[in-house]
Amino acid sequence: MTGISCKMHRHEKEIILAACDEELLGQTFREGPLHITVSEAFYGGDILEDEQFTDRLRTVTIINLVGNRVVDLAIAAEIIDPETVFVIDGVKHAQAVTL
């Protein structure tokens, strides 16, 4: 099993976590009008195990996730509402703003 690629971005007061299933880096997914590119520049970063990823999710203000594994972990941690998940070409994508 591969890891989870996570990159932290800071924008003013916000801390953004961009994370994806590692094997998705560099790929683009399209379905109808929806598409997402999992760019190395935005999503490429530390390679984490599941528990490290879940811990990091709890430290940020904005979350952007691509991949079935990362989205399912965030749902299990009750950070992402499953009703807000998009599926693009079989790949889950979710975003959240934490309070």
BELMO-V55865 format. One record per run of one state. SS is the DSSP state (hx for helix, st for strand, lp for the rest). FROM is the first residue (numbers start at 1). TO is the last residue. If there is no record, write none. Layout:
ss: [SS & SS]
from: [FROM & FROM]
to: [TO & TO]
This chain:
ss: [lp & st & lp & st & hx & lp & st & lp & st & lp & hx & lp & st & lp & hx & lp & st & lp & hx & lp & hx & lp & st & lp & st & lp]
from: [1 & 4 & 12 & 14 & 22 & 25 & 28 & 32 & 34 & 38 & 40 & 44 & 46 & 49 & 50 & 58 & 62 & 67 & 68 & 77 & 82 & 85 & 86 & 89 & 91 & 98]
to: [3 & 11 & 13 & 21 & 24 & 27 & 31 & 33 & 37 & 39 & 43 & 45 & 48 & 49 & 57 & 61 & 66 & 67 & 76 & 81 & 84 & 85 & 88 & 90 & 97 & 99]
